[in-house]
Amino acid sequence: MSKSSDSEAQIEIKILEYLSLALRSQGGFFWKNNTAGFYDGTRFRKHSSPYSINGTSDILGVFDGKFIALEVKALNGRASAQQKIFIEKIHSCGGHSAVVNSVEQVKELFEEWFPSISLG
């Protein structure tokens, strides 16, 4: 269980570890979607492209033929308007997406989304 003091980064790591251990053997794969940008030695920069999407979820993946997007928030965190729009777009395209704050919540969602799969 995630502690109330866990940062979003700590929760992301726990979720990615769980997904890798529990679902990789069943053909799923997941990754951290790095959208933070970079430091070029003089200042912080964000990658710029007309094809970038604002609000993209923190964890992306594919499992059982479905695209998965998980927006990770600390216990009292809230998704931004752009993040909510991204989540809705994934739903409208037939994928699964949600705002999550713990491994337990991810387990519950996967049991709901994939009831015939043993998640361990």
Secondary structure as UniProt FT lines:
FT   TURN            4..5
FT   HELIX           8..23
FT   HELIX           24..26
FT   STRAND          29..32
FT   STRAND          38..39
FT   STRAND          44..45
FT   TURN            50..51
FT   TURN            54..55
FT   STRAND          59..63
FT   TURN            64..65
FT   STRAND          66..72
FT   TURN            75..76
FT   HELIX           81..92
FT   TURN            93..94
FT   STRAND          96..100
FT   HELIX           103..113
FT   TURN            115..116
//
